Amino acid sequence: MAYSLVKHWKRKKIKSVRRPPVTSVSIAASNPGEKITAVILAAGKGTRFNGHKMMHDINGIPMAIRSALNAQPHVHHVLVIVRPQDHRLKRALDKYRLAYTDNPDFAQGMSSSIVQAIDHIPDDQHILLCLGDMPHIEPDTYQCLIAGFRKHEFKKIIRPIYQSEDPIPAHPVLFPAFLQADLKLLSGDAGARSILKIHQPILLETSDEGVIKDIDYCHGLEPRSQWLL
């Protein structure tokens, strides 16, 4: 895999956030201005998947947990967004001591999960938006995104782009803290595409296939054909 070119934790609102009793996060950035929260979007209904999508086994670990654990060593905090009645996933998150919050508006689309996350993240923290069904992103990908973010003084959106004959904008996407207000205003199932149109991201080329593949069907990996972020 190659690239061509990441205040103490507190809540804005204390309602509905489940935090683990012990924190096992490995912190990549040390300065207050570099603090990043990885938001794992795991509240989707997964209608194309035959079964509980986010609990699908990935090398012995549920998919959403695997996605969260992949991001965890590279950020200050991980917050998983879940459906209120998804008790199986919540129990798994408790087991792995991962913080989560309910999205009661999950039926309104991906943007509602992003909005819910922003309610529980300090204003001065940057946001790494991750899809819960992309559990195969390589560690170097996170490190390169954060290095690019630092290079641009934490003021630019950083996004991977998969190297191919027709390069593919990919995930996860790293947003500066000052864009929290814009993320808070999102609606529908278009994710953060409206923000990306206004604030052109810095694109970092990668050969990591994990950034373009999600698991939409139980028979295996499928390239994401419609990007929602």
N, C-alpha and C positions, 0 to 999 in steps of 0.2 A: 504494500500500500504506500502511495506517495502523494505528497501535496506539493503544489507549486508555490506556492507562497510560503484569565478566564477570569459598623454598629453591631452588634451582636444580633442574633436571630430574635425577631419579635413579631408579633401578629398585629395587623391592623384591626382585625376583629378576632375575638376569642371564641366565637361560636363555631361549632362543628369541626374543629381540627383535632384529629387524634394523633398525639405525639407518642413516640416510644419512650419507655422509662430510661433507656440507655442510648446514647448516641454513638454510632460506630462510623461516622463519616470521616473520610480522609480528606483534609482540606488542601486544595491545590493552591489557592490564592491566599495571601496573608494580609494584604493591606485592605482597609475598610472599603476603598473605592473599587476593589476588585471582586467583591463578594457576589457570588452567583447562586441563584436558586434554580435547580432543574425541575421543571414542571412536567410530570409524566401524565399525558392525557389518556386515561383509561376508563372513561365513562361512556364510551360509545356502545351501541347495542350490538354491534357485530352481526348484523342480520344475515350476511353471506356465509357466516361460519357455522358449521354444524356442531354446536356445543358452546360451552363457555369459553369464548375466545381468549380473554385475558388470563384464564387459568390453564390454558393449553401448555402442556409440558415442553419446555425447552431445556434439554440436557438436565432433567431432574428438577427444574425450577419453573414455576408458573411464568408465562410470557411477560406479564406486566411487571412482575418482580425482577425478572432478568433484565428488562429494559431499565428499571430504576437502579439496579445494582451496577449496571454498566456505566451509568452516568455518575454514580455516587462518589467515586474516588476523585473526581475532577472538579467538584463544586463544594460550596459550603453547606448546602441543604438540598434535600430532595422532597418534593411534595407531589403526591399522587392524587389525581382527581378521579373519584369513583361515583358510581350510581348509589343512591341512598340505600337501596335494598340489596346491594351486592355483598352479602355477608360472607360469602366464601372468600372473595378477594380481600375483604377487610381482615378476616382471620389470618390470611396468608401475610398480609402487610404487617400485622401485629407480630407474627412469628419472626419476621425479618427486621423488626424494629424500624419500619419505614413510616413516616408521617403521611397522613392522607386527610382529605376533606371531601364531604359530599357535594355533588352538584345536583340539586333538586330540579334544575332546568335542563337536564341532559338531553331531553327530547328535542330541544330547540337547536341542537347542533354543536359542533366543536367550539364555536366561539363562546358559548355559555360556560364551557369548562375553563377557558382561558380567563374569562371575566371572574369566575369564582376563585381561581388561583390568585389573581391580582389582589383580591380582597384580603389575602392572608400573607402577603409578602411585603416586607418593609420597603418604603419608597426609594431607598438608596441602593437596593439590590438589583442586579441585572438578571435577566430571565433567559434561561435556556429551555426552549420549548421542544419537547421530545414526544414522539408518538409511542404509545404503549405497545403497539404491535410491530415495533422494529427492534427486535432483541439481538441483532447480530452486528451492531456497529462496533468497530474496532477501537481499542483504547487510544491509539494514535490520532484517530479522528477527533476525539474530544480535545486532546492536547493541542492539536493544530488549530482548531477553532478558537481556543482560548488564547493561544499565542498570537493569532491574527487579531483578536479582539484587543489584546494588550498593545499590539503594534499601532493600532488606530486609536489608542488612548481611550478605549471603552466608549467611543462616541458613534460607532458605526454598527449596523446590523451585519453579522457575519453568518454566511450560509455556505455549506458545501455544494459543489457541483460535480456530478459524476462524469469522469472522463469517458467519452464515447464518440462515435461519429457524429451523433447529435447530442451534445452535452445536456445533462438532466439536472435541473435545480433540485436539491435534496434536503434531507433532514439529519440532525436537528438544526434549529435556527437560534442564534444567540442575539438577544435584543438588549440594547443599553437601557439603564434604569429610567432615563428621561422619557422613554416611550411607554412607560406603564400607563399613563393617562390615556394614550391612544388605544392600547390593548384593552383597557377597561370599557371602551365604547364599542367594541366589536359586537356583531350580532349575526345570527344565521350559521350556516355550515360552511362558510368560505374561509374559516380560520382567519389568519392575519394577512391574507393576500392584499387587502386594501392598503395596509400599512407598507407592505413591500413595494407597492406601486409608487407611493409617495416618497419613501425613504429607501433609495436604491441600496441593496445590500452589497457588501464586499463578497465576491464569490471565490471560494478556495477550491481549486481542483483536487479531486481525490479519485483513487482507484478502488476505494473501499466499497464493495457492492452492498454492504449493510446499510448504506445511506439511501439506497433506492428501492429496497425490498421490504415489504411488510408481509404479514401473514393474514390474508383475507379469507382463505379457504383452508379447511382442515387437511387437505391433501398436500399442502406444502407451501413453499414461498411463491409469492406472486409479485412481480414488479408493480409498483403503484402507478397507475395510469393517469390519475387526476390528483394533482397536488393541492392540498387544502391550506397550506401555509405559505 
